[in-house]
Amino acid sequence: MDKLFNDFSYGLFFWQAIILVILIVLLAKFAWKPILAALAAREEGIENALMAAENAKKDLANLKADNEKLLAEARAERDTMLKEAREIKEKMIAEAKDEAQTQGEKMIAQAKATIESEKNAAMAELKSQVSTLSIGIAEKLLKEELANKEAQTKLVEKMLGDAKLN
């Protein structure tokens, strides 16, 4: 260290100090401003990127909320459509049952009417046949009884006796 202080020259120190000051002035005038501008631009770019990221995060949250809202609306609409479809199905089934019941009742009424008319026709035919048979039997009996005179007299007396009782 002694050697460092022994060889100390004020002139050299003076010129080095002046060169240092000139270098600092030149750097301040020409390099310092661009360096600070570059740092400011970088800082601004980073802030812009952070704000853009924050905005993107907010937009993503908004989109997510919108998607949830749309999804909820779609679910509600789907549920409404399914409910309407079930109601329409039940209405159609009820209408079909009512129509089938009405048709069945009409068919039963027609069948009853047909049965009744056929029954009446059969009864009329049966009465006609019974009356025809009765008339035929009565005719044969009367012919036999009226064939002889004695039987005729008895028949007339019998009928007169029946007529008096009534």
GUMAR-109943 format. One record per residue (C-alpha): residue number from 1; residue in three letters; y, z, x. Coordinates in steps of 0.05 Angstrom, whole numbers, plus 5000, padded with zeros to 4 digits. Layout:
+-----+-----+------+------+------+
|   n | res |    v |    w |    u |
+-----+-----+------+------+------+
| NUM | ALA |    Y |    Z |    X |
...
+-----+-----+------+------+------+
END
This chain:
+-----+-----+------+------+------+
|   n | res |    v |    w |    u |
+-----+-----+------+------+------+
|   1 | MET | 5000 | 5000 | 5000 |
|   2 | ASP | 5045 | 5012 | 5057 |
|   3 | LYS | 5039 | 4940 | 5075 |
|   4 | LEU | 5061 | 4919 | 5006 |
|   5 | PHE | 5124 | 4960 | 5009 |
|   6 | ASN | 5138 | 4943 | 5082 |
|   7 | ASP | 5138 | 4869 | 5068 |
|   8 | PHE | 5182 | 4876 | 5006 |
|   9 | SER | 5237 | 4825 | 5004 |
|  10 | TYR | 5295 | 4832 | 4956 |
|  11 | GLY | 5308 | 4758 | 4957 |
|  12 | LEU | 5238 | 4740 | 4937 |
|  13 | PHE | 5240 | 4793 | 4883 |
|  14 | PHE | 5306 | 4766 | 4858 |
|  15 | TRP | 5281 | 4694 | 4854 |
|  16 | GLN | 5216 | 4715 | 4821 |
|  17 | ALA | 5255 | 4756 | 4769 |
|  18 | ILE | 5301 | 4696 | 4756 |
|  19 | ILE | 5241 | 4649 | 4749 |
|  20 | LEU | 5209 | 4699 | 4702 |
|  21 | VAL | 5272 | 4704 | 4660 |
|  22 | ILE | 5279 | 4628 | 4659 |
|  23 | LEU | 5206 | 4621 | 4640 |
|  24 | ILE | 5214 | 4672 | 4584 |
|  25 | VAL | 5277 | 4636 | 4559 |
|  26 | LEU | 5243 | 4568 | 4562 |
|  27 | LEU | 5181 | 4596 | 4527 |
|  28 | ALA | 5225 | 4629 | 4474 |
|  29 | LYS | 5265 | 4566 | 4463 |
|  30 | PHE | 5209 | 4514 | 4464 |
|  31 | ALA | 5141 | 4548 | 4456 |
|  32 | TRP | 5154 | 4613 | 4419 |
|  33 | LYS | 5179 | 4581 | 4355 |
|  34 | PRO | 5121 | 4531 | 4349 |
|  35 | ILE | 5071 | 4586 | 4364 |
|  36 | LEU | 5103 | 4632 | 4312 |
|  37 | ALA | 5107 | 4573 | 4263 |
|  38 | ALA | 5033 | 4558 | 4275 |
|  39 | LEU | 5016 | 4631 | 4264 |
|  40 | ALA | 5058 | 4633 | 4201 |
|  41 | ALA | 5026 | 4569 | 4176 |
|  42 | ARG | 4957 | 4598 | 4191 |
|  43 | GLU | 4975 | 4663 | 4156 |
|  44 | GLU | 5002 | 4624 | 4096 |
|  45 | GLY | 4939 | 4581 | 4095 |
|  46 | ILE | 4895 | 4644 | 4096 |
|  47 | GLU | 4937 | 4675 | 4040 |
|  48 | ASN | 4932 | 4610 | 4000 |
|  49 | ALA | 4857 | 4608 | 4011 |
|  50 | LEU | 4851 | 4681 | 3988 |
|  51 | MET | 4894 | 4666 | 3926 |
|  52 | ALA | 4853 | 4604 | 3912 |
|  53 | ALA | 4789 | 4645 | 3919 |
|  54 | GLU | 4819 | 4698 | 3873 |
|  55 | ASN | 4839 | 4644 | 3822 |
|  56 | ALA | 4770 | 4612 | 3828 |
|  57 | LYS | 4740 | 4681 | 3815 |
|  58 | LYS | 4784 | 4690 | 3754 |
|  59 | ASP | 4768 | 4619 | 3730 |
|  60 | LEU | 4694 | 4633 | 3740 |
|  61 | ALA | 4700 | 4698 | 3700 |
|  62 | ASN | 4738 | 4659 | 3645 |
|  63 | LEU | 4685 | 4605 | 3645 |
|  64 | LYS | 4630 | 4657 | 3642 |
|  65 | ALA | 4666 | 4690 | 3583 |
|  66 | ASP | 4675 | 4623 | 3549 |
|  67 | ASN | 4602 | 4606 | 3561 |
|  68 | GLU | 4581 | 4673 | 3531 |
|  69 | LYS | 4627 | 4660 | 3472 |
|  70 | LEU | 4600 | 4590 | 3461 |
|  71 | LEU | 4529 | 4616 | 3468 |
|  72 | ALA | 4542 | 4670 | 3417 |
|  73 | GLU | 4573 | 4619 | 3370 |
|  74 | ALA | 4514 | 4572 | 3380 |
|  75 | ARG | 4465 | 4629 | 3365 |
|  76 | ALA | 4504 | 4648 | 3303 |
|  77 | GLU | 4505 | 4576 | 3280 |
|  78 | ARG | 4430 | 4569 | 3294 |
|  79 | ASP | 4417 | 4633 | 3255 |
|  80 | THR | 4460 | 4607 | 3197 |
|  81 | MET | 4424 | 4540 | 3197 |
|  82 | LEU | 4356 | 4575 | 3198 |
|  83 | LYS | 4377 | 4621 | 3141 |
|  84 | GLU | 4402 | 4561 | 3100 |
|  85 | ALA | 4337 | 4523 | 3115 |
|  86 | ARG | 4296 | 4583 | 3092 |
|  87 | GLU | 4338 | 4589 | 3028 |
|  88 | ILE | 4330 | 4514 | 3014 |
|  89 | LYS | 4255 | 4520 | 3027 |
|  90 | GLU | 4249 | 4580 | 2980 |
|  91 | LYS | 4292 | 4545 | 2928 |
|  92 | MET | 4249 | 4482 | 2932 |
|  93 | ILE | 4185 | 4524 | 2927 |
|  94 | ALA | 4213 | 4562 | 2867 |
|  95 | GLU | 4234 | 4496 | 2833 |
|  96 | ALA | 4166 | 4466 | 2847 |
|  97 | LYS | 4132 | 4528 | 2818 |
|  98 | ASP | 4177 | 4526 | 2756 |
|  99 | GLU | 4164 | 4452 | 2747 |
| 100 | ALA | 4089 | 4461 | 2756 |
| 101 | GLN | 4089 | 4519 | 2707 |
| 102 | THR | 4129 | 4478 | 2657 |
| 103 | GLN | 4082 | 4419 | 2665 |
| 104 | GLY | 4022 | 4465 | 2658 |
| 105 | GLU | 4050 | 4496 | 2595 |
| 106 | LYS | 4063 | 4426 | 2567 |
| 107 | MET | 3992 | 4405 | 2584 |
| 108 | ILE | 3964 | 4468 | 2553 |
| 109 | ALA | 4005 | 4457 | 2490 |
| 110 | GLN | 3982 | 4384 | 2486 |
| 111 | ALA | 3910 | 4406 | 2497 |
| 112 | LYS | 3916 | 4459 | 2443 |
| 113 | ALA | 3947 | 4408 | 2395 |
| 114 | THR | 3893 | 4358 | 2411 |
| 115 | ILE | 3839 | 4410 | 2401 |
| 116 | GLU | 3870 | 4433 | 2336 |
| 117 | SER | 3876 | 4361 | 2310 |
| 118 | GLU | 3804 | 4346 | 2331 |
| 119 | LYS | 3782 | 4411 | 2299 |
| 120 | ASN | 3818 | 4393 | 2234 |
| 121 | ALA | 3788 | 4323 | 2236 |
| 122 | ALA | 3719 | 4352 | 2248 |
| 123 | MET | 3729 | 4403 | 2192 |
| 124 | ALA | 3753 | 4347 | 2145 |
| 125 | GLU | 3693 | 4304 | 2164 |
| 126 | LEU | 3646 | 4364 | 2156 |
| 127 | LYS | 3676 | 4379 | 2087 |
| 128 | SER | 3669 | 4306 | 2068 |
| 129 | GLN | 3597 | 4305 | 2089 |
| 130 | VAL | 3583 | 4372 | 2056 |
| 131 | SER | 3615 | 4348 | 1992 |
| 132 | THR | 3577 | 4282 | 1995 |
| 133 | LEU | 3512 | 4320 | 2007 |
| 134 | SER | 3528 | 4370 | 1952 |
| 135 | ILE | 3544 | 4314 | 1903 |
| 136 | GLY | 3480 | 4278 | 1923 |
| 137 | ILE | 3438 | 4342 | 1915 |
| 138 | ALA | 3472 | 4359 | 1849 |
| 139 | GLU | 3460 | 4288 | 1825 |
| 140 | LYS | 3386 | 4292 | 1842 |
| 141 | LEU | 3379 | 4360 | 1810 |
| 142 | LEU | 3415 | 4338 | 1747 |
| 143 | LYS | 3373 | 4276 | 1742 |
| 144 | GLU | 3310 | 4318 | 1746 |
| 145 | GLU | 3333 | 4370 | 1698 |
| 146 | LEU | 3363 | 4320 | 1649 |
| 147 | ALA | 3301 | 4278 | 1650 |
| 148 | ASN | 3266 | 4321 | 1600 |
| 149 | LYS | 3297 | 4346 | 1536 |
| 150 | GLU | 3276 | 4418 | 1541 |
| 151 | ALA | 3306 | 4426 | 1610 |
| 152 | GLN | 3372 | 4397 | 1584 |
| 153 | THR | 3375 | 4449 | 1529 |
| 154 | LYS | 3361 | 4506 | 1576 |
| 155 | LEU | 3415 | 4481 | 1624 |
| 156 | VAL | 3467 | 4476 | 1569 |
| 157 | GLU | 3450 | 4546 | 1545 |
| 158 | LYS | 3453 | 4574 | 1615 |
| 159 | MET | 3521 | 4542 | 1627 |
| 160 | LEU | 3547 | 4569 | 1562 |
| 161 | GLY | 3522 | 4638 | 1580 |
| 162 | ASP | 3557 | 4633 | 1648 |
| 163 | ALA | 3621 | 4609 | 1616 |
| 164 | LYS | 3622 | 4669 | 1568 |
| 165 | LEU | 3615 | 4718 | 1626 |
| 166 | ASN | 3673 | 4690 | 1665 |
+-----+-----+------+------+------+
END
